[in-house]
Every structure is written in structure tokens, then in C-alpha cells.
């Protein structure tokens, strides 16, 4: 028996609209009553939640932005007493303060249902052994996938941070049939297999669930052909509250949005106004059933298109196309979001001053996406001793990698290397 209500995937249009509107009003009232940030936010805009009667009224509500997490650190956005919170997650914010999110027992149960539904849509069952291989920056997602897989009685190898060669050994020896990983890591896995002279047919692997970064149909086909598997894409938020917000079904015609738990909108990134259906824009999400950490009109920065045409699979949950290139300056590296401001603030903390000039690049070498940081050779930091310079670079690489959750390479450059660098310090994506 499924651990979620299958009927909610197939509600008729009128019933879906009614369900969403009731849950929208409940979520809005909960946030207004219990979270000072939202109450003050609404008061400034002269918004009374009790007078929200139409979606036009709803669109008057101000957006929530990633910066608001840091401004309300650590528990300022919680809507329940801490005694009701049974799990606390942290994720990297856009500055030095992390994002802290909480879950009640009811929230945890809902997430198990969301994950079980997404996994089942990918054909995962109790007959499978599921392995989770994600970078440290997505460790919270590993817990959600473990809970969801266990709820459908699949065997689970939880997220364990191992070298790639060890992950391959576990994949082979433990007879993993389902692997949850990022697209970048899946491409790297293919390379490792061929280097180790292993034929994909020698593995029990049959399903890859790709998370953390948009993956086009051409890349999916390539992975499937080279690894002899079936791939499925899941969408989630690395900030909050987790993965599986949208998932592919067997028809592979977009990702079904879990509309019974999240209300999606698509807005023009410049004006913030809603765009026509099937038009490209920025995804805005509002939680409908979350109790501890409600989000009201959160600007995700992800570029999408949403369409309502019926899916042959029978689910009436609307589908979205997850598009490459974000609407903000956030960069996705192996599924983990990294902002240039974070990198600069971390460097300033480690070095004791803000390095200038500097340059941040994302490169893909041998299928490994790495954040490359260029620093000017400067007497203020670097000595004449090569060994001392190497030690400092290694220390910086380790510190940044631990904080950001992605591979980092420090490169020392002469001043001429920065002649064409812009002043905003944004991360440049040089991946093919």
C-alpha cells in the first residue's frame, strides 16, 4: 500500500483549486499570526490576510528573498515553539550566516510522503537497494531520500561521504539498483567505470535519479546510453525545505509539481509580475502544509515554464520545465548553490582582509565541476617560500570546500591575469 494519498495526485481542476486556496489561506494566516517578519511585512504593505479572497489579492503579497533567511537567523522564521520542532537543518546562505529550517513531527511525515511519491514515480520499490551519493552541500537531501525510501521499504545505503572510487566499490559490491546523485557526478561515474575497465552491464544499477541541477533531455539520453540505466530528474530547494518538490513521471514530459503541498507561480524576474502560462520566468513557491517553517512567495531564482496540459500518466499535478541559467547570480556546482558574495566573505574571514583583485570560475575537468579561485600573488599574504605558499593554498582550499560543500582549487596569479576582470566579482561559468 502507498504511504501517501494517491488520489491527491489526480484531483480534478476545480477540486485542486479549492484545495490550494484553502491551504494558501491557512498557511498565510499561520505565518501572519506566528512569524513577526511576515506580520510586519504585511503591515508595511497594508495587507490583511483575512481579506485575501482572490489570486489577484494574493499577488499583492510581498516576496520572500534568500537574504531574509540571514536577516532572521536562526529561528526568526519559525512558526511554532522550539519544543514542537523535532528536526533542525542548516544550509549555506548567500552570506556567512547559514539558513536554519525546522520540521515538526507532522512536517517530517509529509516529507516522507512527498519523497515516497517521487521515488515511486521513478519505479523504485521494496525490491530495490538505493544508494545516496551527494556532495556535502546537499547532506540534508540525503536524509529526506533515506526517509522516503525506507517508507516504501526499499533497502537504503545512506549518504556517506566517501572518495569516488569507494562509492564505485559500494555501487558494485552492494548491488545497488537505484543511485541518487547529481548530473555532474553521474557523468563522472561513467568516466570512473571506463577507467576501471568495468562494463556497466556488470552492475545491478538500473535507475539514476538526478538532483540538484537542471538536466536536459539530451544529457539524460547520453547518461542512459552510456550507463545502460533509466534516468529521472527531481527538483528541490537546497535552502529549504528539501528535494522532490517536482519529479518526472514515466512520460518524461516535464516535472510534476507537488501542488498539494506547494503553490507555484512564475513571475517576470525584472517586474515580479505573473507571466502567461507556458511563458518562461522565475519560479516562486509558497508552502501549503508546512507548519514549522512556512514560506510565503519565496523567490527561488530558478528559471522554469509551467504548463497545465493533461499528462498521459493520469496525474493532474501541473508540470514544469526546469530551464538552465538562473535569474540571479547564484551558481549551481554539483547541485550545490554558491554565491560569489559567500566566497568573498569566506576568503575575507580566512585571510583577515578582502583580497583584491580576485576571480571566481567554475570549470569542468574530467567530469568534475570545481570552483576555481584566482588570487593575486601579494606580499601581504604570500611569502617568497614556495612551500609556505602551497600550504596556505591547501589550507584555503580545505576551508572553502568544507564551508561551501563543493571542490575548490586556489590558483595564484600575477596582476596581469586580472586585467579583464569585471568589478562585480560574479562567478564565471566556463563549463562546456
VENSUL-V392712 format. One record per residue. N is the residue number from 1. PSI is psi in whole degrees, -180 to 180 (NA if undefined). OMEGA is omega as a letter, one per 30 degrees, with the letter a starting at -180 (* if undefined). D_LAST is the distance of its C-alpha to the last C-alpha in whole Angstrom. Layout:
N:PSI:OMEGA:D_LAST / N:PSI:OMEGA:D_LAST
This chain:
1:137:l:44 / 2:152:a:41 / 3:8:l:41 / 4:169:a:40 / 5:102:a:42 / 6:-29:a:41 / 7:-33:a:43 / 8:-17:l:40 / 9:-17:a:37 / 10:25:l:40 / 11:148:l:42 / 12:166:a:43 / 13:-50:a:42 / 14:-42:a:45 / 15:-37:l:45 / 16:-46:l:41 / 17:-43:l:42 / 18:-45:l:45 / 19:-47:a:43 / 20:-43:a:41 / 21:-41:l:43 / 22:-43:a:45 / 23:-32:l:43 / 24:-48:a:41 / 25:-39:l:45 / 26:-44:a:45 / 27:-41:l:42 / 28:-45:l:43 / 29:-40:l:46 / 30:-45:l:45 / 31:-43:a:43 / 32:-39:a:46 / 33:-37:a:48 / 34:-11:a:47 / 35:109:a:44 / 36:-37:l:45 / 37:-50:a:42 / 38:-41:a:42 / 39:-45:l:45 / 40:-37:l:45 / 41:-45:a:42 / 42:-39:a:44 / 43:-42:l:47 / 44:-35:a:46 / 45:7:l:44 / 46:48:l:48 / 47:127:l:47 / 48:113:a:49 / 49:-30:a:47 / 50:-18:a:51 / 51:10:l:50 / 52:105:a:47 / 53:-21:a:48 / 54:168:l:45 / 55:-26:l:41 / 56:-40:l:42 / 57:-42:a:44 / 58:-39:a:41 / 59:-7:l:38 / 60:-16:a:41 / 61:134:a:40 / 62:155:l:37 / 63:156:l:34 / 64:132:a:33 / 65:159:l:30 / 66:-33:a:28 / 67:-26:a:30 / 68:-25:l:34 / 69:-47:l:33 / 70:-37:a:33 / 71:-22:a:36 / 72:22:l:38 / 73:141:f:37 / 74:-34:a:38 / 75:15:a:40 / 76:-21:a:41 / 77:4:l:39 / 78:142:a:41 / 79:6:l:43 / 80:159:l:46 / 81:151:a:48 / 82:-27:l:46 / 83:-20:l:49 / 84:-5:a:47 / 85:123:a:43 / 86:-12:l:43 / 87:138:l:39 / 88:127:l:37 / 89:149:l:33 / 90:147:l:32 / 91:156:a:28 / 92:129:l:26 / 93:-166:a:27 / 94:-8:l:26 / 95:-151:a:28 / 96:-29:a:30 / 97:132:l:32 / 98:165:l:31 / 99:128:l:31 / 100:121:l:34 / 101:150:a:35 / 102:159:a:38 / 103:131:l:39 / 104:174:l:42 / 105:-39:l:43 / 106:-41:l:43 / 107:-44:l:40 / 108:-41:l:39 / 109:-41:l:40 / 110:-41:a:38 / 111:-34:l:35 / 112:-42:l:36 / 113:-44:l:37 / 114:-44:a:34 / 115:-40:l:32 / 116:-40:l:34 / 117:-45:a:34 / 118:-40:l:30 / 119:-42:l:30 / 120:-36:l:33 / 121:-26:l:31 / 122:8:l:29 / 123:9:a:32 / 124:137:a:32 / 125:-178:a:36 / 126:-14:l:38 / 127:-6:a:38 / 128:155:l:34 / 129:120:a:33 / 130:129:l:30 / 131:137:a:28 / 132:118:a:26 / 133:93:a:23 / 134:154:l:22 / 135:160:a:21 / 136:-31:a:24 / 137:-13:l:23 / 138:26:a:23 / 139:-37:l:27 / 140:-35:l:29 / 141:-36:l:27 / 142:-38:l:28 / 143:-42:l:32 / 144:-44:a:31 / 145:-37:l:30 / 146:-46:a:33 / 147:-45:a:35 / 148:-42:a:34 / 149:-41:l:34 / 150:-32:a:37 / 151:-22:l:39 / 152:12:l:38 / 153:26:l:40 / 154:151:l:36 / 155:138:a:36 / 156:131:l:34 / 157:102:a:32 / 158:166:l:32 / 159:121:l:29 / 160:127:a:29 / 161:102:a:27 / 162:155:l:27 / 163:154:a:25 / 164:-36:l:22 / 165:-37:l:25 / 166:-38:l:27 / 167:-40:l:26 / 168:-39:l:25 / 169:-45:l:29 / 170:-44:l:30 / 171:-42:a:28 / 172:-52:a:30 / 173:-32:a:33 / 174:1:l:34 / 175:47:l:33 / 176:132:l:30 / 177:-22:l:30 / 178:128:l:28 / 179:128:l:25 / 180:120:a:23 / 181:177:l:20 / 182:163:l:17 / 183:-42:l:14 / 184:-44:a:12 / 185:-32:l:15 / 186:-41:l:16 / 187:-37:l:13 / 188:-38:l:15 / 189:-43:l:18 / 190:-43:l:17 / 191:-42:l:16 / 192:-40:l:20 / 193:-47:a:22 / 194:-36:l:21 / 195:-35:l:22 / 196:5:l:25 / 197:36:l:26 / 198:128:l:26 / 199:131:l:26 / 200:-26:l:25 / 201:-17:a:28 / 202:-8:a:30 / 203:160:l:29 / 204:-2:a:31 / 205:129:l:27 / 206:-19:a:27 / 207:131:l:26 / 208:125:l:22 / 209:116:a:22 / 210:126:a:19 / 211:162:l:19 / 212:-24:a:18 / 213:147:a:15 / 214:140:a:15 / 215:117:a:14 / 216:165:a:14 / 217:-36:a:16 / 218:-41:l:14 / 219:-40:l:12 / 220:-47:a:16 / 221:-39:a:17 / 222:-46:l:15 / 223:-42:a:16 / 224:-42:a:20 / 225:-37:a:20 / 226:-27:a:19 / 227:-5:l:21 / 228:48:a:24 / 229:175:l:24 / 230:133:a:24 / 231:151:l:21 / 232:141:a:22 / 233:133:l:20 / 234:144:l:23 / 235:142:l:22 / 236:-180:l:24 / 237:125:l:24 / 238:-23:l:24 / 239:-67:l:26 / 240:158:f:29 / 241:-8:l:30 / 242:-169:a:28 / 243:178:l:26 / 244:13:l:27 / 245:-30:l:28 / 246:148:a:26 / 247:151:l:26 / 248:144:l:25 / 249:-174:a:28 / 250:-18:a:29 / 251:-21:l:28 / 252:43:l:25 / 253:57:a:25 / 254:176:a:24 / 255:124:l:25 / 256:127:l:28 / 257:134:l:29 / 258:74:a:32 / 259:-16:l:34 / 260:-13:l:37 / 261:-15:a:36 / 262:138:l:34 / 263:114:a:34 / 264:143:l:31 / 265:156:l:31 / 266:123:a:28 / 267:159:l:29 / 268:124:a:28 / 269:-27:a:26 / 270:-46:a:28 / 271:-22:a:31 / 272:6:a:31 / 273:149:a:33 / 274:144:l:32 / 275:159:l:30 / 276:155:l:32 / 277:141:a:31 / 278:3:l:28 / 279:150:a:26 / 280:142:l:23 / 281:-169:a:24 / 282:135:l:24 / 283:130:l:25 / 284:132:a:29 / 285:141:l:30 / 286:131:l:34 / 287:142:a:35 / 288:-29:a:38 / 289:-4:a:40 / 290:135:a:39 / 291:-48:a:42 / 292:-38:a:41 / 293:70:a:38 / 294:143:l:38 / 295:129:a:35 / 296:115:l:36 / 297:59:a:33 / 298:124:l:31 / 299:109:a:28 / 300:-25:a:25 / 301:-5:l:22 / 302:139:a:20 / 303:127:a:20 / 304:170:l:21 / 305:137:l:24 / 306:137:l:27 / 307:150:a:29 / 308:1:a:33 / 309:141:a:33 / 310:141:l:35 / 311:137:l:33 / 312:-18:a:34 / 313:-16:l:34 / 314:-15:l:37 / 315:139:l:35 / 316:0:l:36 / 317:128:a:34 / 318:157:a:31 / 319:154:l:28 / 320:149:l:25 / 321:120:a:21 / 322:114:a:19 / 323:152:l:16 / 324:165:l:13 / 325:118:a:13 / 326:170:l:17 / 327:-6:l:20 / 328:-167:a:20 / 329:10:l:19 / 330:142:l:18 / 331:138:l:15 / 332:119:a:14 / 333:112:a:13 / 334:39:l:14 / 335:-8:a:16 / 336:133:l:18 / 337:131:a:19 / 338:133:l:19 / 339:141:a:20 / 340:-30:l:20 / 341:-39:l:24 / 342:-49:a:24 / 343:-45:a:23 / 344:-41:l:25 / 345:-39:l:28 / 346:-43:l:27 / 347:-43:a:27 / 348:-38:l:30 / 349:-42:a:32 / 350:-39:a:31 / 351:-23:a:32 / 352:0:l:35 / 353:165:l:33 / 354:116:a:30 / 355:133:l:28 / 356:133:f:28 / 357:168:l:26 / 358:167:l:23 / 359:136:l:19 / 360:126:a:17 / 361:150:l:13 / 362:122:a:10 / 363:154:l:9 / 364:112:l:8 / 365:126:a:10 / 366:43:l:12 / 367:13:l:10 / 368:118:l:12 / 369:127:a:11 / 370:139:l:13 / 371:120:a:15 / 372:125:a:15 / 373:119:l:19 / 374:128:l:20 / 375:145:l:24 / 376:137:l:26 / 377:114:a:29 / 378:137:l:32 / 379:-23:a:35 / 380:-26:a:36 / 381:-49:a:33 / 382:132:l:33 / 383:-179:l:36 / 384:-12:a:36 / 385:119:a:36 / 386:-43:a:33 / 387:-39:l:34 / 388:-39:l:34 / 389:-41:l:31 / 390:-41:l:29 / 391:-43:a:31 / 392:-43:l:30 / 393:-44:a:26 / 394:-39:l:27 / 395:-43:l:29 / 396:-43:l:27 / 397:-45:a:24 / 398:-43:a:26 / 399:-46:a:27 / 400:-42:a:24 / 401:-39:l:23 / 402:-41:a:26 / 403:-41:a:26 / 404:-26:a:22 / 405:22:l:22 / 406:159:l:19 / 407:141:a:18 / 408:140:l:18 / 409:125:l:18 / 410:130:l:21 / 411:131:l:21 / 412:130:a:24 / 413:152:l:23 / 414:163:a:26 / 415:-32:a:27 / 416:-24:a:25 / 417:-13:a:22 / 418:12:a:22 / 419:-30:a:24 / 420:14:a:21 / 421:133:l:20 / 422:172:a:21 / 423:-13:a:24 / 424:-11:l:23 / 425:16:a:21 / 426:157:l:18 / 427:128:a:15 / 428:131:a:12 / 429:112:a:9 / 430:16:l:6 / 431:146:l:4 / 432:NA:*:0
